[in-house]
Amino acid sequence: MTIRPYKEKDKENVRFVCLNSEGPCKSSKRGINFALAVYCDYYIENEPENCFVAVDEKDKAIGYIISTQDFDKFYPVFLDKYYMRIKKWEFKRRKSALRSVIPHEKYKEEYPAHLHIDVLPEYQRMGLGHKMTDALLSHLKAKGIKGIMLTTWIKNEKGRGFYDKYGFTLLAEMKNCAVYGIKL
């Protein structure tokens, strides 16, 4: 398996990984639209240069690490294009989408970049997350970005263990999420 920069041809596989990184996707169409709007599409459509994929021997994406390098660039586009994909009558999902960016806004001065990372279950625990994180952090550091952060579900023990081991600092624990950051 190899880590390389994201390419347009990876889009559908990256979206598949986003929806299936915790096992086969069982979400409704609305749930799928929410997940892609909040956790995937902005990054690959607007900042593909800040995205990396893990690919198998057939060059098929089986994992990804995607990011924005600047919250202030991300936020207005997210609100205008991606938040609007969540239907107005889906009040709880809209509220959840807005809540998902609160930590990013709170820590944007020290950690202007943020990331999402996922790997298909059958490829987890093989070192791909570490290699993808190395690639992204090296890339952002070369661009002069001073810090990057992420949020994860508070009960995501495997993910939290990975971030601790990698060297991310726990910045906060909020209602349902843990907030991590690392200085570049």
Residue pairs with C-beta under 8 A, 6 or more apart in sequence:
1 54
1 55
1 56
1 57
1 62
1 123
1 126
1 128
2 54
2 55
3 52
3 53
3 54
3 55
3 128
3 131
3 132
3 134
3 135
4 52
4 53
4 55
5 49
5 51
5 52
5 53
6 14
6 44
6 48
6 51
6 52
6 53
6 64
6 66
7 48
7 53
8 48
10 44
10 53
10 55
10 61
10 64
11 44
13 53
13 60
13 61
13 62
14 40
14 44
14 51
14 53
14 61
14 64
14 66
15 36
15 40
15 41
17 61
17 62
17 63
17 64
17 118
17 119
17 120
18 35
18 36
18 39
18 40
18 64
18 116
18 118
19 25
19 27
19 32
19 35
19 36
20 120
20 121
21 63
21 118
21 119
21 120
21 121
22 121
23 121
25 32
27 34
27 35
30 87
30 90
30 93
33 85
33 86
34 86
34 90
34 93
34 96
34 97
37 82
37 83
37 85
37 86
37 97
38 82
38 86
38 96
38 97
38 100
39 116
40 66
40 116
41 82
42 68
42 74
42 77
42 78
42 81
42 82
43 50
43 51
43 66
43 67
43 68
43 116
44 51
44 66
46 68
46 74
46 77
47 66
47 67
47 68
47 69
47 74
50 66
50 67
50 68
50 69
50 113
50 136
50 139
50 140
51 64
51 65
51 66
51 67
52 64
52 65
52 66
52 132
52 135
52 136
52 139
53 61
53 62
53 63
53 64
53 132
54 61
54 62
54 63
54 64
54 119
54 123
54 128
54 131
54 132
55 61
55 62
56 62
56 123
62 119
62 120
62 123
62 128
63 117
63 118
63 119
63 120
63 123
63 128
63 129
63 132
64 116
64 117
64 118
64 119
64 132
65 115
65 116
65 117
65 129
65 132
65 133
65 135
65 136
66 115
66 116
66 117
67 113
67 114
67 115
67 116
67 136
67 140
67 148
68 74
68 113
68 114
69 112
69 113
69 140
69 143
69 145
70 112
70 113
70 145
71 104
71 105
71 108
71 112
71 113
71 114
72 108
72 112
74 104
74 114
75 101
75 104
75 105
78 101
83 94
83 97
83 98
86 93
86 94
86 97
88 94
100 151
102 174
103 149
103 151
103 171
103 172
103 174
103 177
103 179
104 114
104 149
104 151
107 149
107 171
107 179
107 181
110 146
110 147
110 181
110 183
111 146
111 147
111 148
111 149
111 171
111 181
111 182
112 145
112 146
112 147
112 148
113 140
113 145
113 147
113 148
113 149
114 148
114 149
114 150
114 151
115 136
115 148
115 149
115 150
116 150
117 129
117 132
117 133
117 150
119 128
119 129
124 158
129 162
130 162
130 166
133 166
136 148
137 148
137 182
137 184
140 148
140 184
141 184
145 184
146 183
146 184
147 181
147 182
147 183
147 184
148 181
148 182
148 184
149 171
149 179
149 180
149 181
149 182
150 163
150 168
150 179
150 180
150 181
151 177
151 178
151 179
151 180
152 159
152 160
152 163
152 177
152 178
152 180
153 159
153 176
153 177
153 178
154 173
154 174
154 176
154 177
154 178
156 178
160 178
163 170
163 180
164 170
166 182
167 182
168 180
168 181
168 182
169 180
169 181
169 182
170 178
170 179
170 180
171 179
171 180
171 181
172 178
172 179
173 179
